[in-house]
Amino acid sequence: MDHAPLSPANLRFLKMHGLGNDFVIIDARRGENPVTPALAQALGDRHRGVGFDQLAVILPAEDADFTLEFWNSDGSKAGACGNATRCVSDLMMRDLGREAVTLFTERGQLSACRRADGLVSVNMGAPILDAKAIPVLADPMALPRAGAPVAVGMGNPHCIYFVEDAEAVDVAGLGPQIEHDPLFPARTNVEFAALVAPDHLRMRVWERGAGITLACGSGTCATAVAAHLKGLTGRHVIVDVDGGRLEIDWREDGVWMTGPTAMVFEATLSPAFLASL
Ligand SMILES: N[C@@H](CCC[C@H](N)C(=O)O)C(=O)O
């Protein structure tokens, strides 16, 4: 990575994705953090900006290799983003010539490593199942043949419905209604999952602040935790999302998520774009 100081005139960024969950990444370790809600929203515009599901900002850290801050494409902040964490960790491991890194997010300290098969794993930490920290859900939105949803926190909120057929769910219609239900004052990510086998789930997602995405790492972790708590699966599952496959392992030390990452391009924002904000 290029470590020249950032200034609004030379705002460099990378574009990466994990299973089509796509990210703009800004390395602000050597300068001021340039990101504001207006910049996040303008950059996230797929027609007039660059387009992304999340913007990840790399910041310095004292007791870890780096800190990560996340923004949704609507300009709101997110406390966790599993796939962006895997992408940036991959980048940092290459940069540092290492096979493992530690990082801070709003959630606290996390760790990531490269597996022997080249896939990148991140420990997303323990799920938050504290009834005071997450709403206890009765059935805020009736879905045909779905039981009561499960709320799981992974540093961000998730509301998971188990359904017979995930393909049949109107994600675009139900997702925003549930995201904005008064039960969730900070809004929520919404997952619709179907059991394929005791070690295999199919999941579709509506992300808070971003809409339908091809994958959601924290959502996949939350869904695997919810499926295990409901007695549907063991602690190790594969989850098929629209963009491909993630592997989730709920261990003693946290929920591990493993999958591929991809670098797309590196570019510099034009001064005209920055001046238009
Ligand atoms: N794509 C993400 C989740 C991003 C944050 C989410 N939209 C929120 O607002 O909490 C992931 O891979 O975890």
Ligand as a Chemical Component Dictionary entry (heavy atoms), coordinates in Angstrom:
data_LIG
# 
_chem_comp.id                   LIG 
_chem_comp.type                 NON-POLYMER 
_chem_comp.pdbx_formal_charge   0 
_chem_comp.three_letter_code    LIG 
# 
loop_
_chem_comp_atom.comp_id 
_chem_comp_atom.atom_id 
_chem_comp_atom.alt_atom_id 
_chem_comp_atom.type_symbol 
_chem_comp_atom.charge 
_chem_comp_atom.model_Cartn_x 
_chem_comp_atom.model_Cartn_y 
_chem_comp_atom.model_Cartn_z 
_chem_comp_atom.pdbx_ordinal 
LIG N1 N1 N 0 -21.598 -6.394 4.854  1  
LIG C1 C1 C 0 -21.364 -6.485 6.217  2  
LIG C2 C2 C 0 -22.239 -5.821 7.199  3  
LIG C3 C3 C 0 -22.224 -4.299 7.046  4  
LIG C4 C4 C 0 -22.854 -3.484 8.106  5  
LIG C5 C5 C 0 -24.351 -3.495 8.136  6  
LIG N2 N2 N 0 -24.993 -3.073 6.935  7  
LIG C6 C6 C 0 -24.802 -2.679 9.352  8  
LIG O1 O1 O 0 -25.279 -1.546 9.204  9  
LIG O2 O2 O 0 -24.699 -3.214 10.458 10 
LIG C7 C7 C 0 -20.681 -7.732 6.689  11 
LIG O3 O3 O 0 -19.997 -8.382 5.864  12 
LIG O4 O4 O 0 -20.733 -8.033 7.875  13 
# 
loop_
_chem_comp_bond.comp_id 
_chem_comp_bond.atom_id_1 
_chem_comp_bond.atom_id_2 
_chem_comp_bond.value_order 
_chem_comp_bond.pdbx_ordinal 
LIG N1 C1 SING 1  
LIG C1 C2 SING 2  
LIG C1 C7 SING 3  
LIG C2 C3 SING 4  
LIG C3 C4 SING 5  
LIG C4 C5 SING 6  
LIG C5 N2 SING 7  
LIG C5 C6 SING 8  
LIG C6 O1 DOUB 9  
LIG C6 O2 SING 10 
LIG C7 O3 DOUB 11 
LIG C7 O4 SING 12 
# 
